[in-house]
Amino acid sequence: MLANLTRPWILLTGDSNWRKVFKLLTEQLANETQAVRYAHETMPKSTWDARWFDDDAVFDTKSGRHFRVSLRFMWNSTKRLELWNSDGNSIVWTNQILLCGHKDPRLAALFSCVQHRHPDFSDEIWSSGPHALVFAHGLWSLPHNRSCEETGPLLKSLITRAGGQAPKIVRWASNFLISAHPVITNRDIEHDRACQRSQAQTLKLPFMDLGGPDLFRELLRQYPLAELEDYYKNGVWQLEMLKLDIEILDAHRAEAGAPYVIPLDEVKMPATMPATSQPMNQAQVMANMMRALGSSGAVLNGTAAVPLSAAQIAVSAQALAARLPGAALAAAAPVAVGATGVPAPLDMRTIALWVSKWKLEPVKTKALLEKLTPPRRRFIMQNFKFVAENGSLPVVKLEEYIRECEKTSSWDAVSGEAAAPV
């Protein structure tokens, strides 16, 4: 979408990690264009700390096109959003480059901002506002965070007020994990992401989720047999797959009347969880995401893609859970055997739905199914039924059913598979 515009403009907001994204992105783009003009190069000398300043960059191509990347630093997301919402012109804030700091470092109450004006960044060609807004509220309010609850409604109001002038692409981005901080921990950030995810769904704000670990924790809560390798590949979290699987499991648990899952803080994470807390690495990933955003209009964890919306995921998940009970779920199970004759890997999503349907114990069920060849596994999943009686457990009945099939060879008669030791 943005690649087809004459003067595309992406506006980023966030903390120091997003400043790294801005720096990496503009450096990459500068190498591919004829000229670049930075706002920080025209700013007056100041005794204030420039790490709290906004920044901007305008690029010129040989073909005469112009495009722009802006950074608005979130020294306090609530205050900035309130300020932007108070402007009479609904998008005038997009062109405001603020320099903020302390008039007297000894007096924190004197923190204030002045506006930096320069023709390159207030030209009439930019009067219609940015085409894409990636908004991150930063770490200012953590660890005792209220910014998630406050930021969501204010951001929604800002976009609504802009009406037809609102950016065509809007993403409410989660915070980066951090490698070190005197007060804030990554656990605080994960709680913030969970709050933000809920708020985004309630307010119908498109959410750019940078948090693979907490999504994986939620998946493990619903399905303890989930394998890390299925959701973290080549250094990248498969976020849309995680979200979709969580939606499917949640919908199916609700339909089957499964008991409540354990609290998140009781979920045991794998000892081999990837180290994803290096801000600079994350900034590089985000810079790549911004480049993809400029060409495709949507991004997926560093790779250009067009992911389903949250609503589409929820609808498709519920529909899948509703139309694939029992035998149909089992029919979707893998049937191929590897060249070595070893049973093929289990289809974790299909197994998860089946386990949830019959309220089986996940670890023991997986151990039982892993011993079976795919045709026998499929037969079991198609034909096993459980009716509670005398306090019997589903997994005990499953064991008994497998032993019965082994004794009678009923699964071989149906599948055409020769009898073989299991």
BAPA-958911 format. One line per 10 residues: number of its first residue (from 1); their letters; for each residue x, y, z of C-alpha. Coordinates in nm, 4 decimals, always signed. Layout:
N
NUM = a = X:Y:Z  ...
This chain:
422
1 = mlanltrpwi = +0.0000:+0.0000:+0.0000  +0.2558:+0.2599:+0.1102  +0.4931:+0.1683:-0.1700  +0.2372:+0.2935:-0.4240  +0.2074:+0.6406:-0.2689  +0.3942:+0.9460:-0.3953  +0.4845:+1.0690:-0.0454  +0.4404:+0.7870:+0.2064  +0.4863:+0.8725:+0.5734  +0.5310:+0.6317:+0.8669
11 = lltgdsnwrk = +0.5057:+0.7724:+1.2195  +0.6525:+0.5740:+1.5115  +0.6008:+0.6461:+1.8790  +0.7817:+0.4755:+2.1646  +1.0720:+0.4768:+2.4062  +1.4490:+0.4431:+2.3598  +1.4143:+0.1014:+2.1965  +1.1942:+0.2591:+1.9328  +1.4572:+0.5281:+1.8862  +1.6872:+0.2404:+1.7911
21 = vfkllteqla = +1.4235:+0.1225:+1.5427  +1.4065:+0.4737:+1.3972  +1.7864:+0.4925:+1.3740  +1.8247:+0.1527:+1.2076  +1.5382:+0.2115:+0.9680  +1.6522:+0.5576:+0.8589  +2.0117:+0.4405:+0.8173  +1.8979:+0.1569:+0.5920  +1.6760:+0.3882:+0.3885  +1.9459:+0.6553:+0.3623
31 = netqavryah = +2.1676:+0.4031:+0.1825  +1.8988:+0.3522:-0.0794  +1.8017:+0.7135:-0.1518  +1.9615:+1.0226:-0.2987  +1.9273:+1.2530:+0.0017  +1.8018:+1.2569:+0.3591  +1.7246:+1.5448:+0.5945  +1.7093:+1.4793:+0.9693  +1.5269:+1.6964:+1.2210  +1.8003:+1.6478:+1.4833
41 = etmpkstwda = +2.0516:+1.8096:+1.2480  +1.8496:+2.1345:+1.2502  +1.7748:+2.1431:+1.6221  +1.9261:+2.4207:+1.8349  +2.1918:+2.3309:+2.0885  +2.0362:+2.2542:+2.4239  +2.1443:+2.1628:+2.7750  +1.8504:+1.9218:+2.7879  +1.8899:+1.5480:+2.7446  +1.8374:+1.4765:+2.3739
51 = rwfdddavfd = +1.7307:+1.1180:+2.4437  +1.3829:+1.2579:+2.5201  +1.3594:+1.4539:+2.1943  +1.1411:+1.3675:+1.8972  +1.3069:+1.3130:+1.5602  +1.2159:+1.3074:+1.1933  +1.3648:+1.2218:+0.8550  +1.2615:+1.3100:+0.5001  +1.4088:+1.1112:+0.2104  +1.4382:+1.2117:-0.1548
61 = tksgrhfrvs = +1.4719:+0.9583:-0.4356  +1.6293:+1.0068:-0.7767  +1.2858:+0.9787:-0.9347  +1.1649:+1.2810:-0.7385  +0.9599:+1.0952:-0.4801  +0.9684:+1.1919:-0.1121  +0.8933:+0.9814:+0.1921  +0.9112:+1.0397:+0.5621  +0.9763:+0.8490:+0.8845  +0.9000:+1.0190:+1.2176
71 = lrfmwnstkr = +0.9663:+0.9379:+1.5817  +0.7613:+1.0804:+1.8672  +0.9264:+0.9932:+2.1977  +0.6884:+0.8641:+2.4668  +0.8174:+1.0381:+2.7790  +0.4624:+0.9911:+2.9107  +0.2097:+0.8307:+2.6785  -0.0936:+0.9481:+2.8751  +0.0218:+1.3115:+2.8811  +0.1162:+1.3087:+2.5133
81 = lelwnsdgns = -0.2144:+1.1547:+2.4066  -0.4079:+1.4031:+2.6198  -0.2089:+1.6836:+2.4586  -0.2743:+1.5520:+2.1076  -0.6443:+1.4989:+2.1798  -0.6762:+1.8591:+2.3004  -0.5639:+2.0087:+1.9686  -0.8377:+2.1729:+1.7654  -0.6983:+2.0302:+1.4418  -0.7331:+1.6529:+1.4607
91 = ivwtnqillc = -0.3991:+1.5753:+1.2928  -0.1867:+1.8827:+1.3659  -0.0010:+1.6820:+1.6307  +0.1569:+1.4610:+1.3649  +0.3770:+1.7493:+1.2486  +0.4735:+1.8639:+1.5981  +0.8364:+1.7846:+1.6800  +0.8890:+1.8386:+2.0529  +1.2120:+1.8874:+2.2466  +1.1480:+1.7963:+2.6084
101 = ghkdprlaal = +1.3667:+1.8133:+2.9168  +1.4400:+1.9810:+3.2501  +1.4919:+2.3548:+3.2748  +1.6647:+2.2759:+3.6007  +1.7779:+1.9125:+3.6468  +1.7406:+1.9562:+4.0247  +1.3678:+2.0257:+3.9897  +1.1827:+1.7446:+3.8147  +0.8600:+1.9459:+3.8235  +1.0070:+2.1855:+3.5692
111 = fscvqhrhpd = +1.0158:+1.9210:+3.2960  +0.8734:+2.0919:+2.9881  +0.8695:+2.0843:+2.6089  +0.9240:+2.3321:+2.3263  +0.8255:+2.2796:+1.9658  +1.0909:+2.2582:+1.6954  +0.9797:+2.4038:+1.3636  +1.1546:+2.3528:+1.0326  +1.0198:+2.3885:+0.6760  +1.1256:+2.0377:+0.5758
121 = fsdeiwssgp = +0.8874:+1.8905:+0.8328  +0.5987:+2.1382:+0.8173  +0.5690:+2.1656:+0.4402  +0.2211:+2.1635:+0.2873  +0.2927:+1.8264:+0.1261  +0.2692:+1.6675:+0.4722  -0.0521:+1.8441:+0.5752  -0.2710:+1.5358:+0.5255  -0.0846:+1.3477:+0.7983  +0.0938:+1.0103:+0.8087
131 = halvfahglw = -0.0276:+0.7072:+0.6203  +0.0846:+0.4630:+0.8899  +0.0994:+0.4991:+1.2695  +0.2813:+0.2464:+1.4864  +0.2076:+0.3486:+1.8451  +0.3963:+0.2052:+2.1439  +0.3292:+0.3605:+2.4852  +0.6761:+0.2893:+2.6262  +0.7912:+0.2046:+2.9785  +0.7202:+0.5373:+3.1492
141 = slphnrscee = +0.4388:+0.4065:+3.3741  +0.5882:+0.0683:+3.4633  +0.6179:-0.1241:+3.6921  +0.2948:-0.0051:+3.8589  +0.1378:+0.0385:+3.5205  -0.1886:+0.2108:+3.4455  -0.0836:+0.3305:+3.1029  -0.2396:+0.0313:+2.9276  -0.5893:+0.1077:+3.0594  -0.5424:+0.4800:+3.0004
151 = tgpllkslit = -0.3602:+0.4630:+2.6680  -0.6055:+0.2410:+2.4798  -0.9125:+0.4709:+2.5103  -0.7008:+0.7825:+2.4427  -0.5479:+0.6263:+2.1315  -0.8913:+0.5162:+2.0123  -1.0207:+0.8705:+2.0683  -0.7279:+1.0182:+1.8740  -0.7960:+0.7951:+1.5730  -1.1726:+0.8537:+1.5901
161 = raggqapkiv = -1.1287:+1.2324:+1.6049  -0.9107:+1.2246:+1.2947  -1.1967:+1.0692:+1.0978  -1.1124:+1.0456:+0.7291  -0.7679:+1.1944:+0.7962  -0.6682:+0.9105:+1.0290  -0.3720:+0.6982:+0.9153  -0.4844:+0.4161:+0.6864  -0.2635:+0.1733:+0.8796  -0.2662:+0.1805:+1.2604
171 = rwasnflisa = -0.0874:-0.0611:+1.4918  -0.0781:-0.0448:+1.8726  +0.2604:-0.2069:+1.9333  +0.3667:-0.3807:+2.2525  +0.6813:-0.2886:+2.4437  +1.0143:-0.4573:+2.3853  +1.1598:-0.6870:+2.6446  +1.4654:-0.5351:+2.8130  +1.8065:-0.6655:+2.9095  +1.8400:-0.4510:+3.2232
181 = hpvitnrdie = +1.6571:-0.1770:+3.4133  +1.6932:-0.0437:+3.7692  +1.3218:-0.0853:+3.8452  +1.1303:-0.2541:+3.5604  +1.1469:-0.6276:+3.4899  +1.0441:-0.8308:+3.1854  +0.7672:-0.9770:+3.3988  +0.6244:-0.6239:+3.4271  +0.6384:-0.5950:+3.0492  +0.4664:-0.9304:+2.9993
191 = hdracqrsqa = +0.1847:-0.8202:+3.2313  +0.1623:-0.4968:+3.0338  +0.1365:-0.6911:+2.7069  -0.1408:-0.9101:+2.8450  -0.3345:-0.5989:+2.9498  -0.2700:-0.4373:+2.6133  -0.3860:-0.7458:+2.4239  -0.7139:-0.7431:+2.6174  -0.7612:-0.3685:+2.5690  -0.6882:-0.3920:+2.1973
201 = qtlklpfmdl = -0.9529:-0.6602:+2.1556  -1.2117:-0.4643:+2.3548  -1.1449:-0.1378:+2.1703  -1.0967:-0.3077:+1.8309  -0.7486:-0.1596:+1.7908  -0.5075:-0.3504:+1.5626  -0.2382:-0.4930:+1.7901  +0.1257:-0.5484:+1.6876  +0.2357:-0.8077:+1.9412  +0.6105:-0.8345:+1.9985
211 = ggpdlfrell = +0.5603:-1.0831:+2.2829  +0.6170:-1.4428:+2.1804  +0.7065:-1.5739:+2.5305  +0.3849:-1.4664:+2.6996  +0.1718:-1.6040:+2.4148  +0.3587:-1.9325:+2.4426  +0.2949:-1.9307:+2.8185  -0.0783:-1.8907:+2.7498  -0.0663:-2.1779:+2.4989  +0.1103:-2.4019:+2.7530
221 = rqyplaeled = -0.1545:-2.3150:+3.0062  -0.4197:-2.4604:+2.7763  -0.2075:-2.7356:+2.6220  +0.0991:-2.8386:+2.8267  +0.2353:-3.0599:+2.5462  +0.2998:-2.7721:+2.3056  +0.6514:-2.7870:+2.1613  +0.8655:-2.4732:+2.1569  +1.0170:-2.5726:+1.8205  +0.6742:-2.5520:+1.6548
231 = yykngvwqle = +0.6337:-2.1855:+1.7456  +0.9881:-2.0453:+1.7469  +1.1684:-2.1015:+1.4180  +1.4887:-1.9459:+1.2845  +1.4943:-1.6947:+1.5698  +1.1389:-1.5733:+1.5012  +0.8218:-1.6299:+1.7042  +0.5300:-1.7527:+1.4907  +0.2883:-1.5067:+1.6512  -0.0133:-1.5607:+1.4272
241 = mlkldieild = +0.0139:-1.9379:+1.4694  +0.0317:-1.8954:+1.8474  -0.2732:-1.6695:+1.8512  -0.4716:-1.8971:+1.6224  -0.3932:-2.2096:+1.8255  -0.4865:-2.0353:+2.1501  -0.8162:-1.9246:+1.9953  -0.8906:-2.2766:+1.8708  -0.8118:-2.4398:+2.2046  -1.0059:-2.1800:+2.3993
251 = ahraeagapy = -1.3136:-2.2176:+2.1777  -1.2992:-2.5960:+2.1909  -1.2534:-2.6035:+2.5681  -1.5580:-2.3822:+2.6053  -1.7639:-2.6084:+2.3775  -1.6514:-2.9255:+2.5566  -1.7099:-2.7765:+2.9025  -1.3487:-2.8383:+3.0029  -1.2427:-2.7321:+3.3545  -1.0650:-2.4048:+3.4197
261 = vipldevkmp = -0.6981:-2.3908:+3.3249  -0.4257:-2.3170:+3.5815  -0.3177:-1.9562:+3.6551  -0.0525:-1.8132:+3.4221  +0.2037:-1.7756:+3.6986  +0.1883:-2.1520:+3.7631  +0.2792:-2.2444:+3.4049  +0.6245:-2.4034:+3.3784  +0.8190:-2.2642:+3.0848  +1.0826:-2.4727:+2.9001
271 = atmpatsqpm = +1.4371:-2.4419:+3.0316  +1.5524:-2.3756:+2.6727  +1.3449:-2.0612:+2.6143  +1.5201:-1.8343:+2.3607  +1.6981:-1.5204:+2.4780  +1.4754:-1.2535:+2.3250  +1.5559:-0.9694:+2.5625  +1.8315:-0.8010:+2.3647  +1.6810:-0.4615:+2.2701  +1.9172:-0.4044:+1.9783
281 = nqaqvmanmm = +1.8264:-0.7383:+1.8191  +1.4587:-0.6612:+1.8628  +1.5105:-0.3159:+1.7173  +1.6637:-0.4734:+1.4059  +1.3647:-0.7045:+1.3718  +1.1304:-0.4091:+1.4090  +1.3200:-0.2074:+1.1495  +1.2667:-0.4953:+0.9082  +0.8994:-0.4989:+1.0033  +0.8673:-0.1290:+0.9254
291 = ralgssgavl = +1.0179:-0.1832:+0.5816  +0.7695:-0.4636:+0.5206  +0.4878:-0.2378:+0.6435  +0.5851:+0.0177:+0.3831  +0.5454:-0.2313:+0.0997  +0.2641:-0.4631:+0.2009  +0.0466:-0.2849:+0.4547  +0.0811:-0.5637:+0.7102  +0.3629:-0.7420:+0.8855  +0.4135:-1.0658:+1.0723
301 = ngtaavplsa = +0.6970:-1.0747:+1.3238  +0.9620:-0.9478:+1.0839  +0.8282:-1.1112:+0.7671  +0.5972:-0.9440:+0.5169  +0.2549:-1.1049:+0.5400  -0.1162:-1.0334:+0.5603  -0.2298:-1.1908:+0.8889  -0.5909:-1.2480:+0.9847  -0.7527:-0.9889:+1.2047  -0.8331:-1.0815:+1.5636
311 = aqiavsaqal = -1.2011:-1.1080:+1.4732  -1.1304:-1.3322:+1.1735  -0.9106:-1.5577:+1.3868  -1.1772:-1.5876:+1.6551  -1.4542:-1.6636:+1.4049  -1.2488:-1.9207:+1.2126  -1.1338:-2.0857:+1.5364  -1.4854:-2.1180:+1.6718  -1.6122:-2.2469:+1.3381  -1.3327:-2.5038:+1.3247
321 = aarlpgaala = -1.4027:-2.6226:+1.6772  -1.7759:-2.6478:+1.6007  -1.7499:-2.8398:+1.2764  -1.4658:-3.0794:+1.3625  -1.5792:-3.2819:+1.6631  -1.4944:-3.6470:+1.7166  -1.4280:-3.8460:+1.4022  -1.3758:-3.5426:+1.1815  -1.0996:-3.4187:+1.4087  -0.9366:-3.7594:+1.4000
331 = aaapvavgat = -0.9708:-3.7794:+1.0228  -0.7491:-3.4729:+1.0024  -0.4705:-3.6556:+1.1841  -0.1555:-3.7457:+0.9856  -0.1546:-4.0826:+0.8109  +0.1937:-4.0984:+0.6624  +0.4757:-4.3140:+0.7974  +0.8395:-4.2122:+0.7519  +1.0780:-4.4097:+0.5353  +1.2232:-4.5730:+0.8457
341 = gvpapldmrt = +0.8857:-4.7134:+0.9491  +0.8888:-4.4987:+1.2608  +0.5498:-4.3394:+1.3436  +0.5224:-3.9873:+1.2038  +0.5319:-3.6937:+1.4474  +0.2022:-3.6163:+1.6146  -0.0111:-3.3339:+1.4781  -0.0085:-3.1295:+1.7980  -0.3055:-2.9113:+1.7136  -0.5304:-3.2033:+1.6206
351 = ialwvskwkl = -0.4227:-3.3968:+1.9308  -0.4804:-3.0909:+2.1492  -0.8385:-3.0549:+2.0311  -0.9029:-3.4265:+2.0768  -0.7488:-3.4286:+2.4272  -0.9615:-3.1282:+2.5203  -1.2790:-3.2865:+2.3830  -1.2472:-3.6025:+2.5942  -1.0815:-3.4271:+2.8937  -0.7796:-3.6548:+2.8762
361 = epvktkalle = -0.4568:-3.6113:+3.0712  -0.2215:-3.4538:+2.8097  +0.1184:-3.5983:+2.9029  +0.0013:-3.9569:+2.9412  -0.2179:-3.9357:+2.6304  +0.0747:-3.8168:+2.4224  +0.2885:-4.1045:+2.5515  +0.0179:-4.3551:+2.4566  -0.0362:-4.2147:+2.1061  +0.3342:-4.1784:+2.0279
371 = kltpprrrfi = +0.3719:-4.5595:+2.0403  +0.1129:-4.6115:+1.7654  +0.1568:-4.6041:+1.3903  -0.0474:-4.3298:+1.2191  -0.3275:-4.5611:+1.0934  -0.3731:-4.7085:+1.4415  -0.3573:-4.3648:+1.5988  -0.6237:-4.2443:+1.3578  -0.8439:-4.5451:+1.4366  -0.8183:-4.4745:+1.8108
381 = mqnfkfvaen = -0.9042:-4.1080:+1.7669  -1.1998:-4.1910:+1.5424  -1.3499:-4.4636:+1.7597  -1.2630:-4.3932:+2.1229  -1.5587:-4.2750:+2.3259  -1.5723:-4.2007:+2.6952  -1.8726:-4.1987:+2.9249  -1.7944:-4.1241:+3.2890  -1.8993:-4.4052:+3.5213  -1.8073:-4.4918:+3.8796
391 = gslpvvklee = -1.5488:-4.2136:+3.8913  -1.3389:-4.3641:+3.6103  -1.0767:-4.1402:+3.4461  -1.0774:-4.0779:+3.0693  -0.7095:-4.1616:+3.0262  -0.7572:-4.4960:+3.2070  -1.0381:-4.5836:+2.9666  -0.8145:-4.4832:+2.6759  -0.5456:-4.7229:+2.7971  -0.8011:-5.0008:+2.8254
401 = yirecektss = -0.9337:-4.9288:+2.4769  -0.5859:-4.9387:+2.3236  -0.5145:-5.2728:+2.4958  -0.8446:-5.4102:+2.3653  -0.7634:-5.3014:+2.0097  -0.4194:-5.4550:+2.0378  -0.5693:-5.7823:+2.1601  -0.8425:-5.8035:+1.8950  -0.6442:-5.6365:+1.6114  -0.9605:-5.4465:+1.5248
411 = wdavsgeaaa = -0.7591:-5.1447:+1.4123  -0.5666:-5.3555:+1.1576  -0.8851:-5.4918:+1.0030  -1.0104:-5.1394:+0.9367  -0.6831:-4.9790:+0.8300  -0.5507:-5.2739:+0.6309  -0.2281:-5.2593:+0.8288  -0.0562:-5.5855:+0.9075  -0.0309:-5.6765:+1.2703  +0.2886:-5.5468:+1.4244
421 = pv = +0.4202:-5.5009:+1.7738  +0.3431:-5.1584:+1.9183
